Amino acid sequence: MNESMRENLIRTIQKLDDENLLAVSQYIDFLCDSGEEAPSDEDVQAILKGRQEFDLGEYTSWEKTSF
């Protein structure tokens, strides 16, 4: 990144109110997240239950559903 882009980003961030600064900060955290967080035991159980239900044909096909 060249210096003028860095300076432009800094100037833009300095103009943000607290609410928008927090939103930008959270978005940057999201972008930087490695995505390698281990699932909880509850997550694993929900995934296994979902797979079992799918194998039993217990799911909704959105193609067949009319609204």
N, CA, C and O of each residue as an XYZ file, in Angstrom:
268
protein
N       0.863     -1.164      0.000
C       0.000      0.000      0.000
C       0.911      1.230      0.000
O       1.836      1.315      0.808
N       0.659      2.157     -0.880
C       1.504      3.356     -0.911
C       1.107      4.325      0.201
O       0.025      4.222      0.779
N       1.992      5.255      0.483
C       1.787      6.160      1.628
C       0.550      7.030      1.488
O      -0.125      7.302      2.481
N       0.239      7.468      0.284
C      -0.932      8.326      0.137
C      -2.226      7.564      0.451
O      -3.166      8.147      0.991
N      -2.283      6.280      0.121
C      -3.468      5.488      0.450
C      -3.566      5.314      1.963
O      -4.652      5.397      2.536
N      -2.430      5.074      2.598
C      -2.408      4.926      4.061
C      -2.899      6.214      4.722
O      -3.730      6.179      5.629
N      -2.381      7.338      4.264
C      -2.785      8.632      4.820
C      -4.272      8.889      4.598
O      -4.951      9.419      5.477
N      -4.772      8.516      3.432
C      -6.192      8.689      3.129
C      -7.051      7.843      4.071
O      -8.076      8.312      4.567
N      -6.638      6.607      4.316
C      -7.376      5.744      5.244
C      -7.378      6.331      6.655
O      -8.406      6.338      7.332
N      -6.225      6.818      7.089
C      -6.130      7.393      8.430
C      -7.030      8.617      8.554
O      -7.742      8.768      9.547
N      -7.001      9.485      7.554
C      -7.863     10.684      7.595
C      -9.336     10.299      7.633
O     -10.126     10.895      8.364
N      -9.696      9.292      6.836
C     -11.093      8.858      6.788
C     -11.522      8.271      8.125
O     -12.614      8.563      8.611
N     -10.672      7.451      8.718
C     -10.993      6.830     10.012
C     -11.117      7.887     11.104
O     -11.974      7.777     11.980
N     -10.273      8.898     11.056
C     -10.314      9.948     12.074
C     -11.613     10.752     12.029
O     -11.992     11.368     13.025
N     -12.283     10.753     10.909
C     -13.535     11.500     10.763
C     -14.760     10.719     11.247
O     -15.842     11.290     11.379
N     -14.603      9.438     11.509
C     -15.742      8.604     11.894
C     -16.204      8.899     13.311
O     -15.397      9.181     14.198
N     -17.528      8.829     13.512
C     -18.034      8.932     14.879
C     -17.796      7.584     15.572
O     -17.427      6.607     14.921
N     -18.007      7.536     16.877
C     -17.691      6.332     17.656
C     -18.430      5.091     17.159
O     -17.856      4.004     17.094
N     -19.696      5.257     16.813
C     -20.500      4.114     16.369
C     -19.941      3.525     15.074
O     -19.797      2.308     14.953
N     -19.629      4.381     14.115
C     -19.090      3.905     12.849
C     -17.668      3.389     13.001
O     -17.274      2.454     12.305
N     -16.898      3.979     13.896
C     -15.546      3.495     14.153
C     -15.596      2.080     14.728
O     -14.789      1.228     14.358
N     -16.530      1.835     15.620
C     -16.697      0.499     16.176
C     -17.081     -0.485     15.073
O     -16.556     -1.598     15.029
N     -17.980     -0.091     14.195
C     -18.401     -0.973     13.103
C     -17.229     -1.304     12.187
O     -17.071     -2.455     11.780
N     -16.413     -0.320     11.861
C     -15.242     -0.554     11.014
C     -14.264     -1.487     11.729
O     -13.705     -2.397     11.117
N     -14.067     -1.261     12.996
C     -13.161     -2.105     13.778
C     -13.632     -3.557     13.787
O     -12.832     -4.476     13.609
N     -14.927     -3.759     13.994
C     -15.474     -5.116     14.002
C     -15.354     -5.766     12.621
O     -15.081     -6.962     12.520
N     -15.553     -4.991     11.575
C     -15.425     -5.520     10.215
C     -13.976     -5.920      9.919
O     -13.733     -6.954      9.297
N     -13.028     -5.115     10.357
C     -11.614     -5.457     10.161
C     -11.281     -6.727     10.930
O     -10.573     -7.591     10.413
N     -11.777     -6.853     12.153
C     -11.569     -8.081     12.923
C     -12.129     -9.283     12.176
O     -11.498    -10.338     12.121
N     -13.325     -9.116     11.599
C     -13.951    -10.187     10.835
C     -13.077    -10.586      9.644
O     -12.883    -11.774      9.385
N     -12.556     -9.603      8.927
C     -11.721     -9.884      7.761
C     -10.418    -10.576      8.139
O      -9.900    -11.397      7.383
N      -9.896    -10.242      9.305
C      -8.623    -10.806      9.746
C      -8.779    -12.153     10.439
O      -7.782    -12.829     10.692
N      -9.986    -12.550     10.744
C     -10.238    -13.807     11.447
C      -9.773    -14.970     10.578
O     -10.131    -15.062      9.403
N      -8.988    -15.839     11.154
C      -8.456    -16.979     10.404
C      -9.523    -18.009     10.093
O      -9.342    -18.839      9.203
N     -10.645    -17.966     10.821
C     -11.702    -18.939     10.586
C     -11.366    -20.319     11.111
O     -12.033    -21.294     10.764
N     -10.350    -20.416     11.936
C      -9.910    -21.711     12.436
C     -10.346    -21.955     13.881
O      -9.717    -22.725     14.607
N     -11.410    -21.302     14.282
C     -11.930    -21.497     15.631
C     -12.587    -22.875     15.696
O     -13.379    -23.238     14.827
N     -12.256    -23.618     16.709
C     -12.820    -24.957     16.863
C     -14.287    -24.862     17.248
O     -14.660    -24.019     18.064
N     -15.127    -25.722     16.669
C     -16.540    -25.698     17.031
C     -16.738    -26.201     18.462
O     -15.971    -27.024     18.962
N     -17.775    -25.690     19.099
C     -18.083    -26.143     20.455
C     -18.706    -27.539     20.381
O     -19.089    -28.002     19.306
N     -18.802    -28.195     21.525
C     -19.450    -29.511     21.571
C     -20.897    -29.407     21.090
O     -21.409    -30.303     20.419
N     -21.547    -28.295     21.448
C     -22.929    -28.068     21.018
C     -23.003    -27.944     19.489
O     -23.919    -28.481     18.866
N     -22.051    -27.245     18.896
C     -22.004    -27.114     17.434
C     -21.837    -28.485     16.768
O     -22.529    -28.807     15.803
N     -20.918    -29.273     17.294
C     -20.660    -30.600     16.724
C     -21.907    -31.467     16.815
O     -22.250    -32.159     15.856
N     -22.587    -31.438     17.956
C     -23.807    -32.232     18.133
C     -24.902    -31.779     17.163
O     -25.619    -32.615     16.613
N     -25.038    -30.480     16.951
C     -26.043    -29.962     16.023
C     -25.740    -30.395     14.596
O     -26.651    -30.734     13.840
N     -24.471    -30.385     14.227
C     -24.079    -30.822     12.882
C     -24.374    -32.310     12.704
O     -24.924    -32.716     11.680
N     -24.013    -33.115     13.690
C     -24.275    -34.554     13.608
C     -25.769    -34.849     13.525
O     -26.195    -35.702     12.746
N     -26.562    -34.143     14.326
C     -28.018    -34.326     14.293
C     -28.561    -33.945     12.916
O     -29.411    -34.645     12.367
N     -28.074    -32.841     12.363
C     -28.515    -32.411     11.040
C     -28.179    -33.436      9.968
O     -28.989    -33.698      9.079
N     -26.998    -34.010     10.049
C     -26.599    -35.030      9.068
C     -27.481    -36.270      9.185
O     -27.886    -36.849      8.177
N     -27.774    -36.675     10.424
C     -28.635    -37.837     10.632
C     -30.032    -37.578     10.072
O     -30.603    -38.440      9.404
N     -30.578    -36.406     10.338
C     -31.904    -36.066      9.835
C     -31.903    -36.024      8.305
O     -32.856    -36.477      7.671
N     -30.851    -35.487      7.719
C     -30.754    -35.441      6.264
C     -30.725    -36.849      5.697
O     -31.409    -37.140      4.716
N     -29.930    -37.733      6.314
C     -29.845    -39.118      5.849
C     -31.193    -39.826      5.930
O     -31.472    -40.721      5.132
N     -32.027    -39.432      6.883
C     -33.360    -40.018      7.034
C     -34.393    -39.335      6.138
O     -35.565    -39.711      6.138
N     -33.963    -38.342      5.384
C     -34.883    -37.629      4.496
C     -35.705    -36.575      5.205
O     -36.711    -36.101      4.676
N     -35.283    -36.212      6.385
C     -36.027    -35.222      7.173
C     -35.473    -33.815      6.909
O     -34.722    -33.264      7.715
N     -35.855    -33.266      5.787
C     -35.429    -31.916      5.425
C     -36.458    -31.314      4.491
O     -37.312    -32.017      3.951
N     -36.371    -30.009      4.305
C     -37.288    -29.304      3.423
C     -36.552    -28.919      2.152
O     -35.477    -28.323      2.204
N     -37.127    -29.256      1.030
C     -36.566    -28.847     -0.250
C     -37.230    -27.536     -0.636
O     -38.445    -27.500     -0.826
N     -36.480    -26.480     -0.755
C     -37.035    -25.182     -1.097
C     -37.597    -25.179     -2.505
O     -38.455    -24.354     -2.821
N     -37.136    -26.078     -3.355
C     -37.633    -26.159     -4.724
C     -39.093    -26.621     -4.734
O     -39.861    -26.241     -5.617
N     -39.469    -27.434     -3.756
C     -40.822    -27.994     -3.706
C     -41.761    -27.168     -2.834
O     -42.957    -27.451     -2.771
N     -41.233    -26.160     -2.170
C     -42.021    -25.354     -1.264
C     -42.596    -24.143     -1.994
O     -41.873    -23.418     -2.677
N     -43.886    -23.934     -1.843
C     -44.482    -22.724     -2.439
C     -44.869    -21.773     -1.312
O     -45.241    -22.205     -0.221
N     -44.781    -20.512     -1.579
C     -45.090    -19.505     -0.568
C     -46.358    -18.805     -0.918
O     -46.794    -17.916     -0.188
